[in-house]
């Protein structure tokens, strides 16, 4: 069976940035299982493996547009130190999550911090980067009606903490 929209796909992958550094990999654990065509993995990877079958291995180069987007200079800004919980340690390099007014969760990194202000970056850490991705397709199967309704494969549900 070939990979197509609404198929349940399991893959192993290694993502490297342009200098060869491995930034993410599934090879140390179980394969990543997802519902194809539902924007559950990096868009460029999803496009690159469309039509592949179990056992196929592909290596692709993905630009920012199909990866994690271009860097947005407007996503780097200062917030008052008081926006963080009192007593919370805030140092350069730390990563935090916050909930926006619209309910969306945003991940951000601290670029600089002092007693009054904190410079944060809400860009994805891989935004603007060229990605070199190795993907091995492990399995491809039709999704069940329940999986289509819930928008995720049953394998994903079985791995959630109880």
SVG drawing of the C-alpha trace seen along z (x, -y; Angstrom):
<svg xmlns="http://www.w3.org/2000/svg" viewBox="-16 -47 44 50">
<polyline fill="none" stroke="black" stroke-width="0.4" points="0.0,0.0 1.3,-3.5 1.3,-6.5 -1.7,-8.8 -4.1,-11.1 -5.8,-9.4 -3.4,-6.5 -1.8,-5.6 2.0,-5.7 4.8,-4.7 8.3,-6.2 11.7,-6.4 13.5,-9.7 16.6,-11.7 16.5,-15.5 19.9,-17.3 20.4,-21.0 22.7,-22.2 25.9,-21.8 25.1,-18.1 24.0,-18.4 21.2,-15.9 18.3,-18.0 15.7,-15.3 15.5,-11.5 13.0,-8.7 15.6,-6.0 16.1,-5.6 12.5,-4.7 9.4,-3.5 8.7,-4.8 6.5,-7.9 3.0,-7.0 0.7,-9.6 -2.3,-10.2 -1.0,-11.3 -2.4,-14.4 -3.5,-15.9 -0.5,-18.3 0.8,-16.1 4.4,-16.1 6.7,-18.6 5.0,-19.6 8.1,-19.0 8.6,-15.5 4.9,-14.7 5.2,-15.8 8.5,-13.9 7.1,-10.5 3.8,-10.8 3.4,-7.6 6.1,-5.7 5.6,-2.1 6.7,-0.2 10.4,0.4 11.3,-2.6 14.0,-5.0 14.2,-8.6 16.6,-11.4 15.3,-14.9 16.5,-18.5 13.7,-20.8 13.9,-24.5 12.4,-26.8 9.1,-27.2 8.3,-23.5 10.1,-23.1 9.6,-25.3 9.1,-28.6 11.3,-31.6 12.5,-33.5 10.2,-36.4 12.1,-39.3 8.8,-40.5 8.7,-37.3 11.7,-38.6 10.6,-41.1 10.9,-42.3 8.5,-41.6 8.6,-42.9 10.3,-40.6 7.1,-40.8 5.3,-38.8 7.1,-35.7 6.0,-34.2 7.6,-35.8 10.7,-33.8 10.9,-32.0 14.5,-31.7 14.8,-33.4 18.1,-33.0 19.5,-33.2 18.8,-30.0 15.9,-28.8 12.7,-27.7 9.2,-28.4 5.6,-28.0 2.8,-30.5 -0.9,-30.7 -1.9,-33.5 -5.2,-35.4 -6.7,-33.2 -5.9,-30.1 -3.0,-28.9 0.2,-27.7 3.4,-29.4 6.9,-28.1 9.6,-30.7 13.3,-31.0 15.0,-33.6 17.7,-35.5 18.6,-38.0 17.3,-38.7 17.8,-41.3 15.8,-42.5 13.5,-44.6 13.1,-43.2 13.4,-39.8 14.2,-39.5 12.3,-36.5 12.2,-34.7 8.9,-32.9 10.3,-31.6 10.6,-27.8 14.2,-27.0 14.6,-25.5 12.9,-28.4 15.0,-29.6 17.1,-26.5 17.7,-24.1 16.9,-20.5 18.4,-17.3 15.9,-14.5 16.4,-10.7 13.0,-8.9 12.4,-5.1 8.8,-4.1 8.0,-1.2 4.3,-0.6 1.4,-2.0 -2.2,-1.0 -5.7,-2.3 -7.1,-4.3 -10.1,-3.0 -13.3,-5.1 -12.6,-5.9 -9.1,-7.1 -10.5,-9.3 -13.1,-10.7 -10.6,-11.5 -7.9,-12.7 -5.1,-10.5 -4.0,-6.9 -4.8,-4.4 -1.1,-3.8 -0.8,-7.4 -3.5,-7.0 -2.0,-3.8 1.3,-5.7 -0.4,-8.5 0.3,-8.5 -2.6,-7.1"/>
</svg>
